[in-house]
Amino acid sequence: MSDTNTRVVWLAAIALTSSLAIACSGKGPTGSAAAGEMAGGAARTAGDDSGPSASDDGSAGASSGSAGSSGSAGGGATSSGSSGGSSSGASSGSGDAGGPAPVGDAGPDVCPGTSHVCGLKVVRGSSSSPGHITNASGNVVQLHGVNIGGTEYMCTQGTDVFYAFSPDQGTMDTLKSYNVNAVRVPLNEQCWLGVNGLPTITGGAAKYRQTITDYVHLITQNGMAAILDLHVASPGTMQGTNFEIQMADTDHSTIFWSQIGAAFANDSATIFDLYNEPNGNLSWSCWASGCTLTTNCVAGQCGSVSYQVAGMKTLLQAVRGAGAQNVVMMAGLGFSSDFSSWLANVPSDPNVVASWHMYDDIIGCPSCPTPAQTQSHASVDKVISAGYPVIMSEVGISAATSPSSASKTWLSGVLNLLVTQGQGFTAYEWGTPGDDPALVNTASSDGSKVTLTAYGTAYTGDIAGL
């Protein structure tokens, strides 16, 4: 999903046949019903090492912390040195992006030792034993979390980093009370780097970096995993005001990930989602290794600008070159709905997870498919059979305030299947109506008191016993 000033929905023919048509949308604080983007297809299978036998629910526990409890933007804008093997283009426009993050020892892990989400890593599985994410004790961690939007677009249109919820302890306590153990944090590369006149917030890029760093550490100090998602990328001098180009760019995305890698390498409860929703006329070879494309966004939001794509190999290299061994997530094509050739193109790395998106209106509800059909339409079943873990990093019900019984049944079934497979998910999104699809109906200013939408009630009920 992408946040824009006006929600735009483009739903191409939805077909519950052997494959799904691609659909795309934008979303914003004044938007209406939700929509994701789907495409399906067949994928080949592959085997690997068997997975672990231990199990752990990865629950949030009772640990708490405060914003700014540890860390700083560190490897952000002021660091210098080599990013190792990463290849990044020069930042365009004015700003304080500085040089690539230095390579070196990540330092002591700041994740609380009692947390179930410390020491996250991938253990590959096989066709008979799915892969998993495990913690420092070797126990399986199933993430059941939420997206909290705003950090990818508020920095381009106002004076604050956050939209509906600020990073207060009250919000963390509320999330934990609903058994949330992961928060996905969408980011804007230009706001982090300080280029092309962004961010617009008081304090500039240094304030954005420090605010995000404090926010991430607050999440992980509270016993929840933080998923950092490159949500808005923009090449050259194009200002990244919240649209979705086909793929990350070499001008800014590689240095962004080298700096993010350096800043959070010592927090083992952080996960890096390398690019939110690869889309449009992007080929699998370009997804993996890069190419030259012309921007082609929904409703002409970004014009037509030629740019060099930073493929997943380059983005991964930027993270690893900065000394970060954190788990990384790689989305599929078709707005992260098509994994038909993901296995044939995914870069070799021991800590890679597939990042999958799906919404009820896109899959065809109220004539909903079964959970198994939902996975097979996107070829996610093939990814799981090949031993790679999957995180359904965006999933939701479009009619949040009045969902159909069919949509609620579909959501429960899809999540239940992932749970039985030992995989994770983060619902979209922990926001109030207008920030759709909203899990929350009303909230106090500090996030400590909320009422939920019907969709929010359904989702929190699904994860209550995990």
N, C-alpha and C positions, 0 to 999 in steps of 0.2 A: 504494500500500500504506500501511497505517497500523499503527503499533506500539501494542499494548495489553498489559495484564498476561496476558491469556489470548487465544490465537488463536481467532477466531471466523470460520468460513467459511460464507458463504451463497451457494450457487451456484444461481441460477435456471436454468431450462431452457436448455442450451447447444445452439444450433441453427446448423448450418453450411449455412444456406439463404441467402436474399437478405439477411438481417440476423441479428444475434446478440442473444440476450437479455441483459439487464443482470444482472451478478452483483456481489456486494460482499463484502468480507472485512476482517478486522482481523488484525494480526500482532504478536507480541511476543517477548521474549527466552525465553519458555518455550513457544513455539508449535510447530506441526507443519508440514504441507505447505503450500506456497505457493498463493496464489490472487490474481489480479488481477481486474479488473472490465471487462467488455466490452459494447459495444453497437455495432451497425453501421447502415449506411444509405447511401443515395445522396447525392451532393453535386454542386452545379453546378461547372463549370469556369470559369476566367478566365485571361487571359493578362497578361503584363507584359514588362518589359525582359529582354533576353537576359542570361544569366549569364556568368561569367568563363571564360576558357580556361585560365588557369594552374592548376597543381595542386601540392599540398603534403600530406604525410602528417600534419602536425601532431604529430609524435612528441614525446615528453617531453624528449628530449635529456639532457644530463648536468648541467644547472644544478642547484644545490642551495641551500638556505637554512635558516634556523632559525625556529622559531615566534617571532613578535613581531619579525620582521626589518624590518617597516615598518608604518606606519599604526597607528591605534587606533580605538576605537569612534567617536571623533570625533562625527559627526552623530548619535550615539546619544542617550542619555537627557538629556544636559546641555545640548544645543544649543538655541538659541532663534531665533525669527525666523519668516518666512513660508515656507510650502512652495509658494509660487507658486499654480498653478491647482488644486492637490490639495484635495479636500474630505474631511476626516476627522472622525469623531466624537470626542468626548472619551473619554480612557481611563477605564475604570471601575475601582473598587477603589483600594486604596492602592498606592503604588509610586513610581518615580522616572522615569516616562516622559518628563517634561519637555515641551517644545514641539516642533513640527515641525522638521525639519532645515532649515538655512538654504540659500537659493539662491545660487549663485555659481559661480566657476571651480572645476572639479574639481581643479586643480593638476597638477603633473607626474605622468606615468604611472609608477607604481611597478613595473610589469611589466618583468622583465629584457629588455633590448633584443635579446638573442640568442634569446629564446624564440619558438617557432613559434606560440604562442597569444596573443601580444601584439597589441593593436589589433583585436580581434574585431569584425566587423560583418557585416551581411547584404547580400548582393548578390542581388537578385530575379532569377528566371529566367522561363521561359516553358514552354509545353507541349512544346517541342522541346529545351529546355536548362534543366534543373532549377536552382533557386536554391541558393545555398550560403552558408555562413559563410566569410569570408575573414579573413586576418590583415593586419598592418600593411604587408606587402609585396605584398598583393593576391593571395596564393596561397590556394587552397582548403584549409580546415582540416576534416578529418573527425574528429570526436570519437569515441573508442572508450574508454569509461571504466567506472566503477563507482559505485554508491551506497554510502555508508558511513552506516548508520543509528545512532541513539542520541541524537543531538543534539536531536531533537524531543521526546523523552519522558523521558530520564534526569534532566533538570532539574526534573521534576515529581514525582520519586519517590525522590530520593536526594541525595547530596552531590557528585556528579560530573556533568560534562557529557557524557562519553563512555561507551559501553557496551563493545564488544569491543576497539576500537583507539583508543589515545590519539594525539594529533597529533605523533608523533615522526618524526625524520628517517629512522629505520629503516623505518617504514611507507611513507614517500615513496619510499625507495630500492627497496623491494620492489615497489611498484606500478609504478615505472618499469621494473623488470626484466622485468615482464610486458607491457610496451608500453602501459600505461594512460596516457592523456593528458588525462583529465578525471575529476573527482570531484564527485558531486552531494551537497550538504550539506543535509539537511532541518532546518528551523528551527521553533521554537515562538514565535509572536508575543508571548505573555504573558511568557515567560521573557526575551525580549529587552527588552521594555518595562518589566518589573517591576511587574505589576499583579495583582490578585486573589490575593495571597499567593504568587505565583510569581516567580522560581524558588525551589526548596527548597534549592539548593546554598549552601554557605558562600561568602559574598561577594556573594550576591544577583545582581541584574540586571547590575550593573557587571562582575562577574566573568564572567557568561555572555557579555556583549557583547565583552569584551576577549579571552576565550578563543576565541570564534568568529572575531573579527577576526584574531588571531594565526594561527589554523588556516587560514583562507582565504589569508592572505598566504604561509604556508608552502607551500600547494598551488601557488599561482601562481609563487612564487619557484623552485619545482622544475620549472617548465616545463609545468605542467598547468593546464587551465582549471578554475575552480571554479564550479559551478552552485548558486546559493543558492535553496532551495525553501521556500516558505511551506507547511509540511506540516500544522501544527496551528493552527487559528484558532478563537476562541471569543468570542462577543459578550457585552456587558454585564458582569455580575458572575459569569458562568459560568466556572469554572476550567478552563483548557485542559489537561486531563490526558492527552490523546492519543486523540482520536476525530476523526471526519471529519464536520463539518457540510457542508451542500450547497455552500457557497461562502464566500468571504472576507466579513468583516463591516466595516461602517463605523466601529464603535466602536474597533477596534484596528488593522485591517489597513492602512488608509491611512497612518496615522502610522508604522506598522512599515516600510512600503515607502519612505516619504520619508526615514526614518532610515537604512535599509539603502542606499538610493540615495546619500545624502550620504557614508556611511562608505566605500563602495566605488566611487564614481564615478571615482576616480583609479587604479583597477586594471582595465585594459582586458581582462584575462583572466578577469574574472568575468561571469557570466551570471545573470539573475534569472528564476526560474520562479515566476510570479505566484501561482498556487494549484495545489497538488498534484493533486487529483482532484475537480473539480466533479461533483456526483452528485445522486441522488434526484430530487425533483420540481422541479428547476431548469429553467426554460425558456431558450431561446437569447436571448430579449430580456433576461431577467434576468441571464444570464451576461454580456451585453455592458454593460447600463446599470443594473443593480441593480433591486431590488424588495423587498417585505417578505415574509419566509418564516417558518415555524415550524421549529425544529430537528427533524431526523428522522434520527437516527443508527442504525447497526446495533445490534440487541439492546437498544435503549432506553438506550444509553450516555450520552446527553446530555439526556434529558428532552425537554420541549416548551416551547421558549422562542421568542417572537417576536423577530425581529431584522431589521435593515436590511442587505441584501446590498450589498457593494461590488463592482460589476461590473468587468470587465476595463478598461473605459475609465477608471474612477476609479483603479484600481490603477496603470495605465500613467501617468496624469496625476501621481500621487504620486511615481513614480520620476523622470519627466522634470522635474517641478517642483522637485525637489531638485538639479537640474543634472546628473543621470546620463544618459548616452547609451548605456549598456551594452545589449547584446543582451538582449531579454526573450523569455520563452517563455510561450505560452498553451495550456493543456490543453483538451481537448474535454470534452463531457458524458459521462455513463455511466462515471465513474471514469477519464476521459481515454481512452476507447475509441471515442467517437462523434464524428466530424467532419462529419456530414451537413450541418450548416448553419454550420460554422465560417467558411467563406469569405464567407457573406452577413452575418456579424456581427462579424468580427474588426475591431478599431479600426484606423484608418489610422495607420501609423507605419513608417518605413523599416527598423527593426531588430527585426522580430517574427519568431519561429520557432514552429512548432507543436510541442507536447509530447505525445507519444503513449505509452500504456502497453499492454503485452500479455504474457500468460503462456501457457505451453503447455497447462495444464489448462483454461484459460478458452476457448482457441480450439478445444478438442476433441480434443487428442492423447490417445491414440496414433493416432486417425484424423485426422491433421493435414491441414490444407489446404496448398496450395502457398504460397510466399511472396507471389506476386501476389494470391492469394485473401485472404491475411491482411491485406494492405494495403487491398484493395477492401472487405472486410467493415466496416472502420472508416472508409471514405471517405478514407483517407490518400492514396491514389493521386490523388484529385482535388486535394488540397491541394498535392501535389508538382507536378502538371500546371499548376496555377495560378501556379507560380513561387515558392512559399514553401518555405524549408528546413524540414526536420523533424528533431527529435531524439527518438529512441525512448528516453525518459528512464527508463523502467522496462521491463525485459524479463528473463525468466528461465524456469528449469525447476523445477517444483514438487518433484519427487522428486530433491533435490540429490545425495543420496548414491548413488542407484541409478536414474538416469534411463533411460528406454527409448531404444532406438536411434532410434525414430521422433521422439522429442522432441529428441534431439541433432541429427538431420538437419533438423528444422524450424528449430531455433535457427540453425544454420549457414546455412540457406537464406535466412531472414529478414534476418540480418545481411549476408549477401553481396549481396542485392538492394539494401539501403541503401547499401552501399559503392559499388556500380556507379552508383547515383544521386547519389553525393556527399553522403550524409546521415550523421548521427551517431547514437550510442546509448550508454547507460550501463546496465550489467547490475545487477540487484538480487540480492544485495548482498554487499559485501565484509565478511562477518561469519562467525562460527562457528556450527555447528549449534545450533538453538534461536533463532537470529536469521535466520529462513528467508525465502526459499530461499538457503542459504549457499553462497558460492563457496569459503570457507575451511573446512578441517577442524580444524586445530590451528594455534596461533600463539604465538610468544614474547611476553612482556609488552610489548616495545617494537615489535612488529610486523615485526621484521627477518627473522624466520624463520617460514615458514608451510608447511603442507601443504594441498593443495587437495582439495575434494570432486570427485566425478566430473563434476558440473556445472561446477565451477571449472576443471577440466582441459580440458573441452570449450570453455568460453568463452575462456580464455587461449590455447588453440590456434587459435581462430578469429581472434583479433586479433594473433597473433604476427607475422605478415608484413605488417601494414598500415603 
